[in-house]
Amino acid sequence: MRFQAEINVMPLKALLDPQGKAVTNTLHNIGYVTVENVRIGKHISLEIEAQDENEAAQKINDVCNKVLINPIMEGFEYEIKEIK
């Protein structure tokens, strides 16, 4: 079976997000003063072969933890859909 995963990687909430802070400041400077707490992350889309959704989830967790994120600074969440 083939699955598609949509993965969102974000800085941990306990850590400062300098990119998000810079965007927040820029937005305030151009008049969007009600915008707060901007956080900048990354979105990754991938396809993976697995026997079932549970195996796909295991593989995606491994890929995220070993390659796509820095676990000291980032967390992730994802959605899996079977490709038909």
Steps between C-alpha positions, in 0.01 A plus 500: 500500500612853435442786744547874488610685811465872563749590773520828691821575687496785751739640759423381852273747679749541784766634261538844350413513129717779352338475156154522650605798713640680193178439305291619798705822520468559125124447512471746791711755306266487200185536706397145596532572872247235603714213366694322777702184562605425142688168481687395186534131414516278197257278314613174341297276273618148421376166369591171661437129438371296794279198564250704701447839662666393827820400321491825300467697826798315650712574194396866497584534870844351431561729201397806699706413807811391308508747210233770482510658847745601767327349807675746732338797324205372295189290523280357226152382418366336188200363316507182293271417211497188288564569135261300283 
